[in-house]
Amino acid sequence: MARLLGEMGRTQEARNVFEEILVRNPLSFEALFENALLMDRCGEGEAVINRLQEALHLAEEENKVKESRDVRLIMAQIQFLQKNVEEALKSYEELEKEDPSDFRPYFCKGMIYKQFAKYRQLSPKKFGDGGLFEDHFVKDEGFWN
C-alpha cells in the first residue's frame, strides 16, 4: 500500500504507512529502504541518514548482524543517491569483505561502474580524459578517484 501511495505522488501518506510498519518492526528492510528513498526525494538528506543511523544502532544493540548489514546497505545506497559516490563505494567494499557471499554489494557496485562505462562509451572524443566536463564535474566530484 505504501509503495502504491508513493507512486501515486501521495508521499506523506506513503511515509505514514512506512512509519507505521517501522513502529511494529523497526528493522524491516523494505520499509526502511522505501522510506529512506521517499525521505531523500523530499530533500531530507540529513534526516534520512539520522533515521538510518538510529536503525543501525538498534540492530547493533540487539546483535542483529543481518539487519545491521541491511541498514548499512541502505545507507550506502542513500550515499550514492546523495552523490557521495566514494563513500558509497567504500561502504560496499566493507560489506563485501565482511560477507563475500552476499551478492547485493557487488550488484550495487556493478551498477555504479556500469553507468560510468556507459558514460565512457557515449561520450564524444572531445570529452575524453582531460576534457572540460571531466575536469570540472567528474574528477571534482571524486568519481574517478
Backbone as CSV, one residue per row, in Angstrom:
resi,resn,N_x,N_y,N_z,CA_x,CA_y,CA_z,C_x,C_y,C_z
1,MET,0.819,-1.184,0.000,0.000,0.000,0.000,0.870,1.258,0.000
2,ALA,1.895,1.263,0.817,2.764,2.432,0.916,3.461,2.703,-0.415
3,ARG,3.928,1.650,-1.060,4.586,1.820,-2.364,3.628,2.426,-3.385
4,LEU,2.425,1.919,-3.402,1.420,2.421,-4.330,1.120,3.893,-4.065
5,LEU,0.971,4.243,-2.807,0.741,5.649,-2.464,1.900,6.528,-2.942
6,GLY,3.108,6.042,-2.761,4.280,6.776,-3.230,4.274,6.978,-4.738
7,GLU,3.917,5.916,-5.465,3.864,6.002,-6.922,2.756,6.931,-7.397
8,MET,1.723,7.088,-6.584,0.615,7.977,-6.929,0.930,9.432,-6.565
9,GLY,2.121,9.659,-5.996,2.502,11.012,-5.622,1.994,11.425,-4.250
10,ARG,1.439,10.507,-3.521,0.923,10.790,-2.179,2.003,10.438,-1.155
11,THR,3.066,11.217,-1.231,4.291,10.938,-0.491,4.081,10.885,1.011
12,GLN,3.416,11.876,1.566,3.250,11.901,3.023,2.435,10.710,3.509
13,GLU,1.405,10.340,2.764,0.614,9.170,3.152,1.464,7.904,3.081
14,ALA,2.285,7.807,2.055,3.176,6.650,1.918,4.143,6.598,3.098
15,ARG,4.701,7.724,3.441,5.646,7.761,4.560,4.964,7.389,5.861
16,ASN,3.719,7.826,6.034,2.978,7.466,7.253,2.806,5.952,7.357
17,VAL,2.495,5.306,6.240,2.329,3.850,6.243,3.664,3.172,6.561
18,PHE,4.751,3.646,5.939,6.062,3.058,6.241,6.410,3.245,7.714
19,GLU,6.111,4.411,8.258,6.406,4.650,9.672,5.580,3.730,10.570
20,GLU,4.339,3.456,10.191,3.519,2.515,10.954,4.159,1.123,10.959
21,ILE,4.654,0.730,9.808,5.336,-0.570,9.704,6.576,-0.571,10.589
22,LEU,7.318,0.532,10.555,8.568,0.615,11.314,8.332,0.691,12.824
23,VAL,7.178,1.152,13.235,6.850,1.123,14.667,6.726,-0.333,15.119
24,ARG,6.088,-1.149,14.290,5.916,-2.573,14.623,7.193,-3.374,14.411
25,ASN,7.930,-3.037,13.348,9.155,-3.759,13.008,10.211,-2.740,12.589
26,PRO,10.933,-2.163,13.553,11.853,-1.063,13.270,13.028,-1.420,12.358
27,LEU,13.217,-2.719,12.094,14.334,-3.120,11.229,13.844,-3.777,9.941
28,SER,12.619,-3.505,9.559,12.081,-4.035,8.304,12.874,-3.447,7.136
29,PHE,13.571,-4.314,6.418,14.425,-3.850,5.311,13.615,-3.053,4.297
30,GLU,12.510,-3.619,3.850,11.727,-2.966,2.806,11.194,-1.607,3.257
31,ALA,10.659,-1.549,4.466,10.108,-0.283,4.962,11.213,0.754,5.158
32,LEU,12.346,0.327,5.713,13.469,1.267,5.884,13.954,1.788,4.540
33,PHE,14.103,0.882,3.581,14.621,1.266,2.270,13.666,2.210,1.550
34,GLU,12.413,1.826,1.458,11.431,2.640,0.730,11.221,3.988,1.415
35,ASN,11.179,3.988,2.733,11.016,5.237,3.470,12.236,6.140,3.259
36,ALA,13.417,5.551,3.267,14.640,6.326,3.038,14.625,6.967,1.650
37,LEU,14.176,6.215,0.655,14.091,6.770,-0.698,13.123,7.946,-0.750
38,LEU,11.975,7.786,-0.107,10.998,8.880,-0.084,11.550,10.100,0.646
39,MET,12.193,9.877,1.770,12.770,10.988,2.525,13.814,11.706,1.686
40,ASP,14.655,10.942,0.994,15.695,11.556,0.172,15.073,12.372,-0.963
41,ARG,14.050,11.821,-1.604,13.370,12.544,-2.689,12.729,13.832,-2.206
42,CYS,12.343,13.849,-0.935,11.709,15.050,-0.368,12.745,16.054,0.137
43,GLY,14.017,15.760,-0.105,15.075,16.692,0.289,15.475,16.605,1.746
44,GLU,15.190,15.489,2.374,15.518,15.317,3.787,16.812,14.518,3.938
45,GLY,17.851,14.953,3.249,19.107,14.217,3.204,19.699,13.885,4.552
46,GLU,19.807,14.887,5.418,20.413,14.655,6.726,19.486,13.821,7.612
47,ALA,18.198,14.087,7.533,17.229,13.354,8.349,17.203,11.868,7.992
48,VAL,17.347,11.556,6.698,17.313,10.142,6.291,18.534,9.412,6.839
49,ILE,19.681,10.062,6.816,20.894,9.432,7.370,20.719,9.224,8.873
50,ASN,20.184,10.225,9.565,19.949,10.084,11.012,18.983,8.939,11.308
51,ARG,17.936,8.834,10.508,16.931,7.767,10.687,17.590,6.402,10.524
52,LEU,18.434,6.282,9.516,19.121,5.009,9.275,20.167,4.719,10.352
53,GLN,20.829,5.753,10.847,21.800,5.542,11.923,21.107,5.048,13.194
54,GLU,19.897,5.546,13.457,19.119,5.049,14.604,18.804,3.562,14.428
55,ALA,18.394,3.195,13.219,18.091,1.782,12.950,19.352,0.925,13.085
56,LEU,20.475,1.433,12.598,21.738,0.703,12.712,22.115,0.514,14.178
57,HIS,21.965,1.555,14.958,22.274,1.466,16.390,21.406,0.404,17.060
58,LEU,20.118,0.388,16.726,19.197,-0.612,17.279,19.628,-2.026,16.887
59,ALA,19.954,-2.217,15.625,20.371,-3.544,15.151,21.636,-4.006,15.855
60,GLU,22.602,-3.097,16.007,23.852,-3.457,16.679,23.621,-3.722,18.159
61,GLU,22.766,-2.915,18.766,22.449,-3.079,20.186,21.811,-4.440,20.454
62,GLU,21.001,-4.899,19.512,20.317,-6.185,19.656,21.103,-7.331,19.026
63,ASN,22.330,-7.066,18.600,23.198,-8.071,17.971,22.538,-8.739,16.770
64,LYS,21.845,-7.967,15.971,21.202,-8.480,14.773,22.110,-8.183,13.582
65,VAL,22.971,-9.144,13.276,24.002,-8.971,12.259,23.394,-8.755,10.873
66,LYS,22.424,-9.592,10.496,21.812,-9.462,9.174,21.150,-8.096,9.013
67,GLU,20.396,-7.691,10.016,19.693,-6.418,9.962,20.673,-5.248,9.930
68,SER,21.773,-5.391,10.651,22.809,-4.361,10.633,23.389,-4.203,9.224
69,ARG,23.665,-5.328,8.572,24.166,-5.288,7.185,23.134,-4.665,6.263
70,ASP,21.876,-5.019,6.457,20.807,-4.470,5.629,20.764,-2.946,5.740
71,VAL,20.831,-2.451,6.955,20.784,-0.996,7.168,22.009,-0.333,6.541
72,ARG,23.176,-0.937,6.706,24.394,-0.368,6.112,24.318,-0.366,4.592
73,LEU,23.683,-1.368,4.020,23.494,-1.408,2.572,22.574,-0.264,2.124
74,ILE,21.505,-0.037,2.867,20.604,1.072,2.549,21.347,2.401,2.676
75,MET,22.152,2.530,3.708,22.922,3.764,3.904,23.850,4.016,2.715
76,ALA,24.469,2.967,2.222,25.352,3.113,1.060,24.562,3.565,-0.161
77,GLN,23.372,3.012,-0.339,22.525,3.430,-1.461,22.172,4.908,-1.355
78,ILE,21.839,5.345,-0.162,21.498,6.752,0.047,22.734,7.627,-0.184
79,GLN,23.897,7.163,0.265,25.137,7.905,-0.016,25.303,8.097,-1.515
80,PHE,25.079,7.038,-2.267,25.198,7.139,-3.722,24.188,8.133,-4.287
81,LEU,22.946,8.035,-3.859,21.904,8.942,-4.359,22.207,10.396,-4.007
82,GLN,22.918,10.593,-2.891,23.280,11.941,-2.475,24.621,12.377,-3.059
83,LYS,25.078,11.650,-4.067,26.306,11.965,-4.812,27.584,11.787,-3.991
84,ASN,27.508,11.007,-2.920,28.694,10.650,-2.138,29.199,9.303,-2.655
85,VAL,29.622,9.305,-3.909,29.959,8.059,-4.599,31.131,7.345,-3.933
86,GLU,32.169,8.096,-3.585,33.335,7.461,-2.953,32.945,6.764,-1.655
87,GLU,32.143,7.436,-0.838,31.708,6.841,0.423,30.849,5.608,0.180
88,ALA,29.967,5.692,-0.809,29.125,4.536,-1.126,29.985,3.351,-1.552
89,LEU,30.953,3.598,-2.414,31.833,2.520,-2.868,32.624,1.919,-1.707
90,LYS,33.102,2.767,-0.792,33.823,2.269,0.384,32.901,1.387,1.237
91,SER,31.668,1.833,1.396,30.705,1.053,2.190,30.450,-0.298,1.550
92,TYR,30.271,-0.304,0.222,30.049,-1.580,-0.476,31.257,-2.495,-0.320
93,GLU,32.462,-1.939,-0.405,33.672,-2.759,-0.258,33.763,-3.359,1.138
94,GLU,33.418,-2.577,2.165,33.416,-3.108,3.531,32.418,-4.260,3.662
95,LEU,31.246,-4.066,3.087,30.221,-5.113,3.137,30.674,-6.364,2.395
96,GLU,31.372,-6.189,1.281,31.904,-7.336,0.528,32.908,-8.118,1.364
97,LYS,33.815,-7.397,2.030,34.850,-8.053,2.834,34.238,-8.839,3.986
98,GLU,33.202,-8.269,4.590,32.567,-8.923,5.736,31.825,-10.193,5.350
99,ASP,31.192,-10.175,4.173,30.446,-11.356,3.729,30.537,-11.458,2.211
100,PRO,31.583,-12.119,1.718,31.772,-12.226,0.267,30.658,-12.991,-0.449
101,SER,29.811,-13.688,0.297,28.735,-14.447,-0.357,27.459,-13.622,-0.564
102,ASP,27.415,-12.413,-0.021,26.242,-11.539,-0.188,26.386,-10.814,-1.528
103,PHE,25.469,-11.093,-2.443,25.556,-10.542,-3.802,25.239,-9.058,-3.875
104,ARG,24.520,-8.524,-2.908,23.992,-7.163,-3.013,25.047,-6.069,-3.159
105,PRO,26.129,-6.068,-2.364,27.131,-5.013,-2.562,27.792,-5.087,-3.943
106,TYR,28.002,-6.299,-4.439,28.588,-6.466,-5.776,27.646,-5.896,-6.837
107,PHE,26.363,-6.196,-6.672,25.364,-5.694,-7.622,25.364,-4.166,-7.632
108,CYS,25.331,-3.577,-6.448,25.284,-2.115,-6.356,26.533,-1.473,-6.956
109,LYS,27.700,-2.023,-6.630,28.931,-1.500,-7.229,28.909,-1.681,-8.741
110,GLY,28.435,-2.821,-9.178,28.363,-3.086,-10.615,27.494,-2.080,-11.335
111,MET,26.389,-1.692,-10.726,25.505,-0.703,-11.344,26.198,0.657,-11.445
112,ILE,26.968,1.015,-10.423,27.708,2.283,-10.468,28.721,2.243,-11.600
113,TYR,29.520,1.177,-11.661,30.548,1.078,-12.689,29.948,0.952,-14.088
114,LYS,28.789,0.307,-14.166,28.112,0.178,-15.468,27.730,1.559,-15.996
115,GLN,27.258,2.420,-15.105,26.896,3.774,-15.519,28.125,4.539,-16.009
116,PHE,29.247,4.365,-15.331,30.466,5.032,-15.769,30.937,4.474,-17.107
117,ALA,30.792,3.166,-17.294,31.183,2.552,-18.569,30.300,3.084,-19.691
118,LYS,29.024,3.218,-19.413,28.098,3.755,-20.423,28.459,5.204,-20.745
119,TYR,28.800,5.979,-19.726,29.232,7.361,-19.930,30.447,7.386,-20.853
120,ARG,31.433,6.538,-20.558,32.656,6.474,-21.382,32.314,6.093,-22.828
121,GLN,31.413,5.147,-22.979,31.031,4.670,-24.313,30.343,5.770,-25.104
122,LEU,29.504,6.538,-24.470,28.710,7.536,-25.168,29.400,8.883,-25.329
123,SER,30.392,9.166,-24.479,30.995,10.492,-24.529,31.829,10.668,-25.792
124,PRO,31.650,11.822,-26.452,32.456,12.110,-27.648,33.925,12.239,-27.274
125,LYS,34.780,12.093,-28.253,36.230,12.163,-28.016,36.620,13.451,-27.293
126,LYS,35.987,14.562,-27.656,36.382,15.828,-27.039,36.087,15.868,-25.539
127,PHE,35.270,14.942,-25.052,35.010,14.864,-23.631,35.814,13.746,-22.979
128,GLY,36.787,13.210,-23.686,37.609,12.129,-23.139,38.444,12.621,-21.981
129,ASP,39.428,11.846,-21.570,40.269,12.220,-20.444,40.794,13.631,-20.633
130,GLY,40.675,14.404,-19.562,41.188,15.765,-19.605,40.184,16.767,-20.160
131,GLY,39.025,16.309,-20.611,38.031,17.228,-21.153,37.453,18.116,-20.070
132,LEU,36.880,19.210,-20.483,36.313,20.178,-19.550,35.277,19.534,-18.635
133,PHE,34.413,18.718,-19.203,33.367,18.077,-18.411,33.969,17.233,-17.295
134,GLU,34.910,16.374,-17.648,35.524,15.511,-16.632,36.323,16.315,-15.622
135,ASP,37.069,17.308,-16.112,37.908,18.083,-15.208,37.092,18.805,-14.139
136,HIS,35.950,19.331,-14.521,35.205,20.168,-13.592,33.991,19.502,-12.983
137,PHE,33.628,18.346,-13.461,32.477,17.670,-12.872,32.873,16.326,-12.298
138,VAL,33.309,15.458,-13.142,33.569,14.079,-12.722,34.721,13.995,-11.743
139,LYS,35.872,14.580,-12.078,37.027,14.464,-11.181,36.811,15.254,-9.903
140,ASP,36.193,16.457,-9.993,35.938,17.249,-8.799,34.991,16.536,-7.849
141,GLU,34.075,15.755,-8.382,33.123,15.015,-7.553,33.719,13.737,-7.004
142,GLY,34.931,13.402,-7.403,35.589,12.223,-6.878,35.162,10.917,-7.527
143,PHE,34.526,10.983,-8.688,34.030,9.777,-9.322,35.150,8.848,-9.788
144,TRP,36.271,9.397,-10.147,37.340,8.539,-10.707,38.435,8.242,-9.694
145,ASN,38.337,8.835,-8.518,39.396,8.630,-7.510,39.229,7.299,-6.832
